[in-house]
Amino acid sequence: MSPWLEWGSLAASVAVVAAYEYYAHVAGRRQSLRQARFINARMREAWAQAVATQAGFEVVAVQALRNTLMAATVAASTAALALMAALTIGGASIYAGLSHWPQSGLGPLHVVLGTLVVVLLFASYTCAAMSMRFFGHTTMIVSMPIASPERQRFNPVAAHWVQRAGTLYSWSLRLFMMVVPAVAGVVHPMALMPATLALLVALHFFDQPPPDAAGPHPVAP
């Protein structure tokens, strides 16, 4: 098989995923009710405002954050285990391929794809771990009594942290899903595009808003 065809398949796969993410971001910015990620961001903002003013709900708020913290923990653990498996199975060949990279011309595609798998898994783990960090800081703030001066001072920080945590958690899941085309490409370069199309279908459903989001009073999921 022509090396140019193999590398073209990789370039097309990356371009298609980048184009989808760009389209989803622009469409969500123009009409936030068309993308679940923007609806979820609005929901997190409303949640932070509500728990900042309702006395007696500190325990409920902490429990809600604890649930999201556990979800981020599962995502980080899964990504870390997958990363260790990828390094155990293909780490030696990736290192050997990068160490003897040719000075000119095209390098072996499987080395690039193997490296891409490792990078995506590490990025997924990092996003999930950072999400855990921000959820943990938010938990400390919302556990303070509502009327305390310290709570009033840190309420804007809690709203900011929960937004960042939610965004990072979402990206940890997206990056983990993007590993699928790279792994398919390691098996066979021509499997890259079919796997990428399957990924786009999954991301499309991942970004779908709830059925009543277009109504006059949308309710976040």
N, C-alpha and C positions, 0 to 999 in steps of 0.2 A: 504494500500500500504506500502511496506517495506520502512522504513526510509533510509536504505542504498541505495535503488534504487533512492529515491528522491535526496539524497545528491550526488550520482554518476552522476545523470543528471546535477546537478549544476556544478560539477567538470569538466565533459565533455564539457559543454558549455563554461566555462571559458578557458579551454585548447584549444578548437577549435578557439576561437577568438584570443587568444594570439599567437597561431601558425600562423594564417593568417597574423597578424600584423608583426610578425617576418619575415615571408616569403616575404611580400610586402616590408619591409625595406631592406632586403638582396638583393632581385631582383632589387630594385630601385638603390641600391648602385652599383651593378655590371653593370646594363644597365639603365641609368637614363631615357631613352626615353620610358621605359615600364611602368612607373608609373606617373600618372598625378601630384602627389605631388612634384616630383622632377623636372618635366617640369615647374610647377608653380614657384618653387623656382628659377630656372634659369631665368624665365620671370621677377620675381621681381628684381633679380640682374641686368638684362639688363635695366629694367625701371629706377632703381636708378642711373645707370651710365649715361643713356641718359639725364635725367632731371638735372643731375649735370653739364652738359656741354652745354646745349642749352639755351642761354639767351632768355628771353621773354616768356618762357613757365612756369613761376612760378605759374600763376593763374591756368593753365591747370593741373599742378601737384597737386596743393592744391585741386582742384575739384575732381581729381581722388582719392586722399586719403580720401576726404570727403565721397565719395560714399562707399568706403570700410569701413570707420568708421561707417557709417549708417548701413551697413550690419552686422557688429560686434555688434552694438547696438541692432538690432533686435534679434540676436542670444542670447545676454545676457538677454534681457527682457523676451524672451520666456522661457529660462531656469529658470529664477528667478520665473516667474509665475507658471511654472510646479513644481518647488521646494516647493513653498508655498502651492500649491494644495496637493502635496504628504504629506507634514507635517500636513496639516489640516485634511486630510482624515485618514492617518495612523500613525501620529506622536505619539498619545497616546498609541496605541497598540505596536509600536516599543519600546517606552520607558518602558512600562510595561514588555515586553518580555526580554529586556536587563537587567532590574533591577532584575528580578527573574531567571536569567540564571542558569541552573543546574550546579552543581559543577563537574559532570562527565557525560559522555555519549553525545549523539547528542542533540543539541537544536532544537527548532522549525524552520523549514526551512523558513517559511513565514517571520519570524523576520529578518533573514539574508538577504532575498531578498528585504524586505522593506528597510532595512538599505542600501543595495546596490543601490537601486533606488535613495535614498536621496544623497548618496555619488557621484553617477554619475552625477546627476543634479547639485550638488554644484560644481563639477569639471568642468562641461561644462560651468557654469556661470563664474567661475573664469578664465578659459581660454579666454572666450569672453571678459571679463572685462579687462584682461591684454592686450589682442589684441587691444582694444580701447585705452588703455594708450600708447602703442607703436606707433599706428597710429597717435595719437594726437601729440606726440613728433616729429615724422617725419614731420608732417604738418608744425610745427613751423620752422623746418630747411629748408625745400624746399621753404618756402615762402620768405626766404632771397634772396636778389639780387645775381645773379650768381657770379658776380665779387667781391663781398665783401670778405674780409679776413675771417670773421666769417663763411660764407658759405663754403669756401674752407676747413676750419678747421673741420667743422662738417659733411661734405659729407660722410666720412666713417661711422660715427655714424648713419646717416640717412639710409644708405644701410643696416647696421646691424639691426636697429630697424624695418625696413619694412620686413626684413626676419623673424624676431622673431614674429612680428605681424601676418604675413600670416600663419606661422606654428601654432600659438596658435588658430587662427580662425578656421583652418582646424580641429584641435583636439577638439575644442568646438562642432563642428558639429558631429564628430565621436562619442564623448562621449554621446551626446544627442541621437544619433541613437542606441547606446548600451543599452539605458534604455528599449527598446522594449522587449528583451528577459527576463529581470528581472521582468517587469510588467506581462508578460505572465506567468512567473513562480509563481508569487503571486496568479494568478487566478487558475493555476493548475501546479504542478511540472513537469508533463509529457509534458507540452507545451513549456518547456525550449528549447529543442533541435530543434523542428520545427521552433520556433521563431529565434533561433540562426542561423539556415541555411538560413532563409529569410534575416537576417541581413547580412550574408556573401555575398549573392547575391547583396544586395544593396551596400555594401562596394566595391564589385568587379566592379560594374558600376561606383561607385564614383571614383575609382582609374584608370579608363580606360583613356589612352592617346588619344589625337585627332587623327583622321584617317591618317593625313599626317606626324605624328611624326617620322615614320620610314624612311621618305624620306631623301634626301641629305641635305635639308635645312629645318629642322623642324620649325614650327611656333607654339609658345605657345598659348593656348586658351585664 
